[in-house]
Amino acid sequence: MRRVIALYLPTFPTDQLRRKNAGKPPRESPLVAVAQDGSRRIIASADDAARRAKLRTGMTVAHAQTLVPNLISEPSNPADDEAALVRLGYWCTRYSPLVTPAPPDSIFIDVAGSSHLFKGEVALLNDLKTRVSRAGLAVRAAIADTPGCAWSVARFGNAGIVEPGRVSDALGSLPVAALRLADATIDSLRDVGIERIAQLATKPRASLQTRFGSEVLLRLDQALGAVSEVMTALIPPEVPRTTLKFMEPVGDPEDLTRITGDLVLRLMRDLEVRGVGARRLDLVRVDNIAQAVRIGTSKPNREVKHLTKLLCERLVLVDPGFGIEEATLTASWVEALTEHQTVGAHIEGAGEEVDIAQLVDTLRIRLGSDKVFKLAPVESEMPERCVQRIAPTEGASAPWPDDLPRPPRLLSPPVLIQAVAEIPDAPPALFIWGGHRHRVVKADGPERIHGEWWVSEKEIMAQRDYYRVENDAGERFWLFRDAPAQDGGQWWLHGLGEA
């Protein structure tokens, strides 16, 4: 299934003018881009401040200046704007290999095969909008199953994520202008009382085609996914890539696996000549509809077997349909690689250093990038702050202490429990947790821990007395009291297992 982002830049021409002029004029001042239409000068694009002042595209500059006497205007340059949109499209390939600019103010990005590298669609969309906004561009964006639906929601709906299979629900209440129809067609539909897409979808198709032409039905079917929309993706000319074309369409899974291996072998030979390794690979299926899968590696890599295996793990996302006619493999991110990586088991022998990068790559593909990490120590006495997550291939900045007994499982956050001690400052004799009463038969402690004074004023007074206890069933727990008994301290369960 396709998942397409429509990136909508509502004031792209005027945003470009401000970028060229170092942010001037300020956004509070109305700014328009002006084009020549015969003997008239008309507004080709207006920013938000100009629109709030009732200025619109197509209005003459003379009329606009009567409404806004201090109006700032600059010559429109559609060719420069389109070139800038293409450059932004190349930048968007960081999110997917399938990026298609749609001048004058939109970009389509198919992220079905790459969203897993960004921790899902929500995180990807937020990252995209944040980065584009930081560049000084007004932006709206939506994700949907079809380019048409994403385009419609980005412009006329509540820009965001349309859940898979919910295209009809998202489109129904939108105006017919959301179908990318010509202005004359939109006016004709409104003349007969058709203003919403839901109304249009209930009309007889034959009469719609007779009265309004085939464009209306085509755009409706494309938005709903009944007709696939072919989009030509940008391919940076300098990016290493290799392509295979087939005399007959290919659809068998075994054939696709073999073809993937052939593509990887060819591309790795090219990368070896260049002295680089792949950090990211994009496998693109090209025929009547483009689809792509993306994999990333933790280190530069040229191991054919390993990279083929990673790509084959993602082939389930490619729908071969009636067969694939062409496939392209692109190394969209490469880095210098001067040494061959070690191939073998991920088990360290005596005096050996094992490269776990391939194991990390495989786990990331199967589990997700956010679920593969390494734990490193942090200089903190508080147990919940003495560990941090780092990249699995990154070395720890400090060694783990050998004389710090801790249970194998910490609860986050600690769980408040009821406990009873024989004397105020003694370990608990019993405690209740999870609806069960645990009678303590052995206890060791206390280990007193203070919070770091430099973190906050509250932490200056933080004090915990930890006890390692064992119940009559042989189960072990790590408990603490957050204040002395005479001060009304409460008991908490913080860890389970051997300490």
C-alpha positions in Angstrom: 0.0 0.0 0.0 1.2 3.5 -0.8 1.5 6.1 1.9 2.1 9.5 0.3 2.9 12.9 1.9 1.7 16.0 0.2 3.9 18.9 1.2 2.0 22.1 0.6 3.9 25.4 0.6 1.1 28.0 0.4 3.4 31.1 0.1 6.4 29.6 -1.5 7.2 32.4 -4.0 7.0 35.2 -1.4 8.9 33.0 1.1 11.6 32.7 -1.5 11.8 36.4 -1.9 12.2 36.9 1.8 14.9 34.2 1.9 16.8 36.1 -0.8 16.5 39.4 1.0 17.6 38.0 4.4 14.1 37.9 5.9 13.0 41.4 4.7 10.4 42.7 4.7 9.1 41.4 8.1 6.1 39.0 7.8 3.8 41.6 9.2 4.3 43.7 6.1 2.2 42.6 3.0 4.4 41.3 0.2 3.3 40.2 -3.3 5.1 38.8 -6.3 4.0 40.6 -9.5 3.8 39.3 -13.1 3.1 41.1 -16.4 -0.1 40.2 -18.1 -0.2 42.1 -21.4 -0.3 45.7 -20.4 -1.4 45.0 -16.8 0.7 44.1 -13.8 -1.1 41.5 -11.7 -0.4 39.7 -8.4 1.1 36.3 -9.1 1.5 35.3 -5.4 0.5 36.9 -2.1 1.8 36.2 1.4 -0.4 35.7 4.5 -0.3 39.4 5.4 -1.4 40.4 1.9 -4.2 37.9 2.0 -5.5 39.2 5.3 -5.6 42.6 3.6 -8.0 41.1 1.0 -5.4 40.9 -1.8 -5.6 37.8 -4.0 -3.9 36.2 -7.0 -4.9 37.8 -10.3 -5.7 41.2 -8.8 -4.1 44.2 -10.6 -1.3 45.9 -8.7 -3.1 49.3 -9.1 -6.2 47.9 -7.4 -4.1 46.3 -4.6 -2.3 49.5 -3.9 -5.6 51.3 -3.3 -6.3 48.7 -0.6 -2.8 48.6 0.8 -0.9 51.9 0.2 2.3 50.6 1.7 2.2 47.3 -0.4 5.7 45.9 -1.1 5.9 44.2 -4.5 8.7 42.2 -6.2 8.9 40.8 -9.7 7.7 37.2 -10.0 10.2 34.6 -11.3 8.4 31.3 -11.9 11.5 29.6 -13.3 13.6 30.4 -10.2 10.7 29.3 -8.0 10.4 26.0 -9.8 14.2 25.4 -9.6 14.0 26.1 -5.9 11.1 23.6 -5.5 13.2 21.0 -7.3 16.1 21.7 -4.9 13.8 21.3 -2.0 12.6 18.0 -3.6 16.2 16.7 -3.7 16.5 17.6 0.0 13.3 15.6 0.7 15.0 12.4 -0.5 16.3 12.1 3.0 12.8 10.8 3.8 12.2 8.6 0.8 13.6 7.9 -2.7 10.2 8.6 -4.2 9.9 12.4 -4.3 8.0 14.2 -7.0 7.8 18.1 -7.1 4.4 19.4 -8.3 5.0 23.1 -9.2 4.2 25.7 -8.2 3.9 24.9 -4.5 3.7 21.1 -3.7 5.9 18.1 -3.3 4.8 14.5 -3.1 6.8 12.0 -1.0 6.0 8.3 -0.9 7.1 7.1 2.5 5.5 3.6 2.6 8.9 1.9 2.5 10.9 4.3 4.7 8.8 5.6 7.5 10.1 2.8 9.8 13.5 4.6 9.7 12.0 7.7 11.3 10.0 5.9 14.1 6.8 6.0 12.2 4.7 8.4 10.2 3.9 10.8 13.1 7.6 11.4 13.9 8.5 11.6 10.2 5.8 14.2 9.4 6.7 16.3 12.5 10.4 16.2 11.6 9.7 17.2 8.0 7.4 20.2 8.9 9.8 21.4 11.6 12.8 21.4 9.3 11.0 23.1 6.5 9.6 25.7 8.8 13.0 26.5 10.2 14.1 27.3 6.6 11.6 30.2 6.6 8.9 28.4 4.5 5.2 28.3 5.5 4.2 24.6 5.3 1.2 22.3 5.6 1.4 18.5 5.1 -0.7 15.4 5.1 -0.2 11.7 4.7 -2.8 9.4 3.0 -3.0 6.3 0.8 -3.1 8.3 -2.4 -1.4 11.5 -3.7 -4.8 13.0 -4.5 -6.2 12.5 -1.0 -3.0 13.8 0.7 -3.0 16.9 -1.6 -6.7 17.6 -0.7 -6.3 17.2 3.0 -3.1 19.3 3.1 -4.9 22.2 1.4 -8.5 22.0 2.4 -8.7 19.7 5.5 -7.1 19.3 8.9 -3.6 18.6 7.7 -2.3 15.5 9.3 -2.5 11.7 8.9 -5.3 9.9 7.2 -5.4 6.4 8.5 -5.0 3.6 5.9 -8.3 2.7 4.3 -10.0 5.9 5.4 -9.6 7.9 2.2 -13.3 8.2 1.5 -14.0 9.5 5.0 -11.3 12.1 4.7 -12.5 13.4 1.3 -16.3 13.4 1.7 -16.7 16.7 3.5 -14.1 18.6 1.4 -15.0 21.0 -1.4 -14.8 19.9 -5.0 -11.8 22.3 -5.5 -9.8 19.7 -3.5 -9.8 17.4 -6.5 -7.3 19.5 -8.4 -9.9 20.5 -11.0 -9.7 23.5 -13.4 -11.4 26.6 -12.1 -14.0 26.5 -14.9 -14.9 23.0 -14.0 -15.3 23.9 -10.3 -17.6 26.8 -11.2 -19.7 24.5 -13.5 -20.1 22.0 -10.7 -21.1 24.7 -8.2 -23.7 26.1 -10.7 -25.6 22.7 -10.5 -25.3 22.6 -6.7 -22.4 20.2 -6.4 -20.0 21.7 -3.8 -18.7 18.7 -1.8 -16.9 15.6 -2.9 -19.4 13.4 -1.2 -22.1 14.9 -3.4 -20.1 14.3 -6.5 -19.4 10.7 -5.6 -23.2 9.9 -5.5 -23.9 11.3 -9.0 -24.2 8.9 -12.0 -20.8 8.6 -13.7 -22.1 8.6 -17.2 -23.9 12.0 -16.8 -20.9 13.5 -15.1 -18.6 12.5 -18.0 -21.1 13.8 -20.5 -21.6 17.2 -18.8 -18.2 17.9 -17.3 -15.7 15.8 -19.2 -13.4 12.9 -18.2 -11.2 15.1 -15.9 -13.7 15.1 -13.1 -14.0 11.3 -12.9 -10.2 10.8 -13.3 -9.4 13.1 -10.4 -12.1 11.5 -8.2 -10.8 8.0 -9.0 -7.2 9.0 -8.4 -8.1 10.6 -5.0 -10.1 7.5 -3.9 -7.4 5.1 -5.2 -9.6 3.5 -7.8 -7.0 4.6 -10.5 -3.3 4.7 -9.7 -1.5 7.9 -10.3 1.9 7.7 -11.9 4.5 10.0 -10.3 8.0 10.4 -11.7 10.5 10.5 -8.9 13.6 12.7 -8.7 16.9 10.9 -9.0 20.0 13.0 -8.2 22.4 12.5 -11.1 25.5 12.0 -8.8 24.0 9.3 -6.7 25.4 5.8 -7.3 22.7 3.5 -8.8 22.2 0.5 -11.0 19.1 -0.6 -13.0 17.8 -3.9 -14.4 15.1 -4.0 -17.0 13.2 -7.2 -17.8 11.9 -8.5 -21.0 9.0 -10.1 -19.2 7.3 -8.7 -16.0 8.6 -10.4 -12.9 6.5 -11.2 -9.9 7.6 -14.4 -8.3 9.2 -13.9 -4.8 12.2 -16.1 -5.6 12.9 -14.1 -8.7 12.6 -10.8 -6.8 15.1 -12.1 -4.3 17.5 -13.2 -7.0 17.2 -9.8 -8.8 17.8 -8.0 -5.5 21.0 -9.9 -5.1 22.1 -9.1 -8.6 21.4 -5.4 -8.1 23.3 -5.3 -4.8 26.3 -7.1 -6.4 26.5 -4.6 -9.3 26.1 -1.6 -7.0 28.7 -2.8 -4.5 31.3 -3.2 -7.3 30.7 0.5 -8.2 31.0 1.6 -4.6 34.2 -0.4 -4.2 35.7 1.5 -7.2 34.7 4.8 -5.5 36.1 3.7 -2.1 32.8 4.2 -0.3 30.3 2.0 1.5 26.5 2.2 1.7 24.8 3.7 4.7 21.4 3.8 3.0 20.0 1.8 0.1 16.7 2.4 -1.9 15.2 -0.4 -4.0 12.7 1.1 -6.4 10.1 -0.8 -8.5 9.3 1.1 -11.6 6.4 0.4 -14.1 2.9 1.8 -14.0 3.4 2.7 -10.3 6.6 3.5 -8.4 7.2 1.7 -5.1 10.3 1.7 -3.0 11.8 0.2 0.1 14.6 1.7 2.1 17.2 0.2 4.5 19.8 1.9 6.6 23.1 0.5 8.0 24.8 1.5 11.2 28.2 1.7 9.4 29.4 2.0 5.8 28.9 -1.4 4.3 29.7 -3.3 1.1 28.8 -6.8 2.1 26.6 -8.2 -0.7 25.1 -11.0 1.3 24.2 -8.8 4.3 22.7 -6.0 2.3 20.7 -8.4 0.2 19.3 -10.0 3.3 18.2 -6.6 4.7 16.5 -5.6 1.4 14.7 -9.0 1.1 13.3 -8.5 4.7 11.5 -5.4 3.3 10.3 -6.9 0.0 7.0 -7.8 1.6 6.1 -4.1 1.2 6.4 -4.2 -2.6 3.3 -5.2 -4.4 4.4 -6.8 -7.7 0.9 -6.5 -9.2 1.0 -7.9 -12.7 4.7 -8.0 -12.6 7.7 -5.6 -12.3 9.3 -4.4 -15.5 12.2 -2.4 -14.1 14.1 -2.2 -10.8 16.6 0.3 -9.6 18.9 0.2 -6.6 20.3 3.5 -5.3 22.9 4.2 -2.7 21.4 7.4 -1.4 23.8 7.8 1.4 27.4 6.7 1.2 30.5 7.2 3.4 34.2 6.4 3.0 35.1 2.8 3.6 38.8 1.9 3.6 38.6 -1.5 5.4 36.7 -4.7 4.7 34.3 -5.6 7.5 34.7 -8.8 9.5 32.3 -11.6 8.4 31.5 -14.3 11.0 29.6 -15.1 14.2 28.8 -12.2 16.6 30.7 -14.0 19.4 33.9 -12.5 20.8 36.8 -14.7 21.1 39.8 -14.2 23.4 41.5 -10.9 22.6 39.2 -10.3 19.6 37.0 -7.4 18.8 33.7 -8.3 17.1 31.9 -6.0 14.7 28.2 -6.2 15.6 27.1 -3.7 12.9 25.5 -6.4 10.7 23.6 -7.8 13.7 22.4 -4.3 14.6 21.2 -3.7 11.0 19.2 -6.9 11.0 17.6 -6.2 14.4 16.7 -2.7 13.3 14.9 -4.0 10.2 12.9 -6.6 12.2 12.2 -4.7 15.4 12.5 -1.0 14.5 15.3 1.5 15.0 14.0 2.8 18.3 14.1 -0.7 19.9 17.8 -1.4 19.3 20.1 0.4 21.6 22.9 0.0 24.1 22.9 1.0 27.8 25.7 3.2 29.1 26.5 4.4 32.6 25.9 8.0 33.7 27.5 9.6 36.8 24.5 9.8 39.0 23.6 8.2 42.3 19.8 8.0 41.5 19.2 4.6 39.9 16.7 5.9 37.3 19.3 8.5 36.1 22.4 6.4 36.2 21.7 4.8 32.8 21.2 6.2 29.3 20.5 4.8 25.9 23.1 5.2 23.2 23.5 3.9 19.7 24.3 0.2 19.7 27.6 0.7 17.9 28.7 3.6 20.1 31.3 2.9 22.8 30.4 3.7 26.4 32.0 6.9 27.7 32.7 5.4 31.2 33.1 1.8 32.5 30.4 0.1 34.5 31.3 0.1 38.3 32.1 -3.4 39.5 31.0 -2.9 43.1 27.5 -1.6 42.6 24.9 -4.4 43.1 21.7 -3.7 41.2 18.7 -5.9 40.3 18.4 -6.9 36.6 15.0 -5.3 36.3 14.2 -1.7 37.4 10.6 -0.5 37.5 10.0 2.9 35.9 8.6 4.7 37.8 8.9 2.9 41.2 5.7 1.5 42.5 4.2 2.7 45.8 3.6 -0.2 48.2 2.3 -0.8 51.7 5.0 -2.1 54.1 5.2 -2.8 57.8 8.5 -2.8 59.8 8.9 -4.2 63.3 10.8 -1.1 64.4 10.7 2.3 62.6 14.1 2.3 60.9 14.3 -1.5 60.3 13.7 -3.3 57.0 10.1 -4.2 56.3 8.8 -7.4 57.8 6.1 -7.7 55.1 4.8 -5.7 52.2 1.8 -5.8 49.9 2.3 -5.5 46.1 0.1 -6.5 43.2 -2.7 -7.7 45.6 -0.3 -10.2 47.3 1.2 -10.2 50.7 5.0 -10.9 50.8 6.5 -12.0 54.1 10.2 -10.9 54.3 12.5 -13.6 55.6 15.9 -12.0 54.6 16.9 -8.4 54.3 20.1 -6.5 53.6 20.6 -2.8 54.0 20.1 0.1 54.1 22.0 1.6 51.2 21.4 5.4 51.6 21.3 7.4 48.3 21.0 11.1 48.1 19.9 13.1 45.0 22.4 15.4 43.2 22.1 18.9 44.7 22.9 20.5 41.3 19.9 19.0 39.6 17.2 21.0 41.5 16.4 22.4 44.9 14.0 19.5 45.5 16.8 17.0 44.9 19.0 18.5 47.6 16.7 16.9 50.3 16.0 13.7 48.4 17.0 10.7 50.5 16.3 7.0 49.9 17.1 4.0 52.1 17.3 0.9 49.8 16.9 -2.7 51.1 17.5 -6.0 49.2 14.8 -8.4 50.6 13.8 -11.9 50.0 10.3 -13.3 50.7 9.3 -16.8 51.9 8.9 -18.0 48.3 12.5 -17.2 47.5 11.7 -14.1 45.4 13.9 -11.1 45.7 13.0 -7.4 45.6 14.7 -4.0 45.8 12.7 -1.6 48.1 13.3 1.9 49.4 11.8 4.3 51.8 11.8 7.9 50.6 12.2 9.6 54.0 13.0 8.5 57.6 10.2 6.7 59.4 9.6 9.6 61.9 9.1 11.9 58.9 6.3 9.8 57.4 8.4 8.2 54.7 6.7 5.9 52.2 7.8 2.5 50.8 8.4 1.9 47.1 9.3 -1.1 45.0 12.0 -0.2 42.5 13.6 -3.5 41.3 13.0 -7.2 40.9 15.3 -10.2 40.9 18.8 -10.9 42.1 20.5 -7.8 43.4 
